[in-house]
Amino acid sequence: MSYQVLARKWRPRDFAGLVGQQHVVRALTNGLNEGRLHHAFLFTGTRGVGKTTIARILAKSLNCKEGVSATPCGECEHCVAIDEGRFVDLLEIDAASRTKVDDTREILDNVQYAPARGRFKVYLIDEVHMLSTHSFNALLKTLEEPPEHVKFVLATTDPQKIPVTILSRCMQFNLRRLSVEEISGQIEFILGQERLEYEHAALALLARAADGSMRDGLSLLDQALAAGSGKLEYAPVEDMLGTVEQRHLDAIIEALIAKNAAAALSAVTEVFGLARDLSRLLADLAEMLHRIALIQQVPDYRDDSRTDWENLIDYAGRMDPEDVQLYYQIVVTGRRDLGLAPSDRSGCEMTILRMFAFQPATVSGSSPEQHSDAAATAERSAATAYSASETEPTGAVCEAPAATRPSPTSAAGSSASGAPEALSRESWPRVLRALNLNGSVKAVAGMLAVGEIDDKRVEFRLGRDDLILVSDRFKASLAKALQDYSGLERKLDFKPISDDADLLTPARMDNDERVRAQADAETAVAEDPVVKRMQEKFDAEIVPGSVRPANSRSDQ
């Protein structure tokens, strides 16, 4: 007896056997049971999700000898003939090979004749979007008013190419892509029925490679069973699909955490030596970073289909969210530009090296400190130039002359004697301005409020939603900056607060100060006598948003 491929052998024979298209099954079942039958159906969706299968089940439901219902018997001669593809009143037409108008007219000439054996004559036109414009025009009138004994079932993977005149005459159902869980569950069921041995890791790999198509998944299963001598094993499936081993992805992630570029390049070299697709390596790495980001940002997220789930949770706890986002962007961009590189290997290696080259600066090490000094110098220069060139608006609060202004060191974080100001709830905004922190760390620190404090411990309070921003790198940077400032080595604790509306954080105080200054400036301009005379004489208006306090910077 000849072998029958699994995709054909396990094609569903009734609506109950369909996987993942419950919204379509529900509508068709209700229509069949209630006798509300449309004359034309259109099934859309990607390849291998069940369009033709549903059409054949619908044909059985309409022509079963037991009567029209959503549960055909499957045993009468009509049902058996439809399953075997020899029912004369089910006409399956491949529109891709019969695109000419003459072919369509030939088909439609037989519409008027009654069914030979069944209750209805069912026309199943597959890939209907391939018909020519003249063919659609020839089909249009018959599709709008077909004889009582005719049902049209159209199937397509590209509904955008179907004229709206055809779409408006059909009951349209969009079949969705199947999830990894649905495909793996059906494959596992089939393997159990076939009494074949399998490994769960190989099952998950096949389900992901199917890319939402059940037929593709079963075709890959046939190929994998042939490669594994009747068993579904991980190694043969991995070789067959050309996928990258999980250990290589883990090695790259571990290298990123440890900042060991040599280890990451060693993993790329090994993947290249195994003749794996380096574009696939970058794609799998991007998918892995995507899962890590979901774990970090969505507390309730879980994906049991992943065999590396525990590793992903571990990496999510050891990586900073901003690093994960940066790595993901680098990988996606590098994969897109892989074809422009001299070779796939050089392009992949440069993408990996770019992750190590572009990392958020820290307060430890000479380069970040030099960068901070340069940034501070540039900021002071810009402030001086701004003060010299800015003209004071009439009636606005005037800025103090630069010579009388206190220096940044004396204004922030220093007492009258020149010693660093002690850290407290009230002095925290001034101390923060004096700390040697880079921009991103200082921005997060501005969202903290000081709670209990002594010589060995500082408690910071923050909103519960902001706790995700407090990474290990941030804690280390803030602790070192406080130690350099005060000379005391303190433990930092972070206490999340459910209602953070009353937390007096530096960021909130700065924002309140800016709001007050803006309101004072707008009031001063509005009450200025010169402005009032111009409004009365020339009907002038103050443009909203054009007034700024005299001490504001244009980039704020």
Secondary structure, DSSP 4 states (H G I P E B T S, - for coil): -----HHHHT--SSGGG--S-HHHHHHHHHHHHHT---SEEEEE-STTSSHHHHHHHHHHHHH-TT-SSSS--S-SHHHHHHHTT--TTEEEEETTT--SHHHHHHHHTTTTSPPSSSSSEEEEEETGGGS-HHHHHHHHHHHHS--TTEEEEEEES-GGGS-HHHHTTSEEEEPPPPPHHHHHHHHHHHHHHHT--B-HHHHHHHHHHTTT-HHHHHHHHHHHHHHTTTSB-HHHHHHHHTPPPHHHHHHHHHHHHHT-HHHHHHHHHHHHHTT--HHHHHHHHHHHHHHHHHHHH-TT---TT-TTHHHHHHHHHHS-HHHHHHHHHHHHHHHHTGGGSSSHHHHHHHHHHHHHHS----SSSHHHHHHHHHHHHHHHHHHHHHHHHPPPPTTSPPPPPGGGSPPHHHHSSB-TTSSBPPP-TTTHHHHHHHS---HHHHHHHTT-EEEEE-SSEEEEEEEGGGGGG--HHHHHHHHHHHHHHHS---EEEEEEES--TT---HHHHHHHHHHHHHHHHHHHHHH-HHHHHHHHHH---PPTT----TT--TT-
